[in-house]
Amino acid sequence: MARYEELRGKRVMVTGAASGIGLATACRFACEGAKVFIVDYNKKALEATQKEHPEFAGFSAADVSDEENVKQAFAEMDRLLGGIDVLISNAGISIRSDALDIPYAQWKKVMDINLGGMFLCAKEAGRRMKAQGGGVILMTASSNGTEGHRWYADYNASKAGVILLTKTLALELAPVVRVNCVCPGYVLTPMQRAEYTDEMLAKVNEGIPMKRHATPEEIGALYAFLASDDAQYITGADIRIDGGETAGLYS
């Protein structure tokens, strides 16, 4: 159900949009009447997604950690939609590993995608938004970027970087462009499913006050709010959506 009339006709790019949070967010903005342009590194999955969702305005297969790929994706969006009003920079990866077992190649890959990709996309979007006199940049960070979590040293560090990148960009681009990030806790996405058994998921749920994972659609709803006029005084914020998981040290 559409809630924000002002999002109708907005030109929205969503990265990491072939599944999970990205796909749910793209669907939410399309429901709001926005012109949604989707980006993902997995061309086959991206093409299948576009076929299943003809309401999306276009797509580009791109590795967000590659500067030329990012420039090409934005150029294609310019060609199809004439610019960008909202960026949902969501593409990211995680690999469960003990810190001392992480190969440097893995560390670099996670950093290049999760943090470098956010910078490259925000840079392209920010230049366009400043020139046109307005826009919104939203990035997917994580509650893992706010406190230590075992087995995700590279992921945690990258997401902490996203939070500070958000705050820095918010200061530099205000008052023309608003910049915020969302910090989800556990979300039941295909990526999460691939890493966790049913038993592991159940154990995690016991430690969450709401006793469940978030749905990707709940994250998409928060993104829609942050892009709307109801959030026009919110910038430089890192907003947790974690079912209360990080509300206290002990439960």
Buried (B, 14 or more C-beta within 10 A) or exposed (E): EBEBEEBEEBBBBBBBBBBBBBBBBBBBBBBBBBBBBBBBBBEEBBBEBBEEBEBBBBBBBBBBBBBEBBBBBBEBBBEBBEBBBBBBBBBBBBBEBEEEEBEEEBBEBBBBBBBBBBBBBBBBBBEBBBEBEEBBBBBBBBBBBBEEBEBBBBBBBBBBBBBBBBBEBBEEBEEEBBBBBBBBBBBBBEBBEEBBEEEEBEEBBEEBEEEEBBBBBBBBBBBBBBBBEEBEEBBBBBBBBBBEBBEEEEE
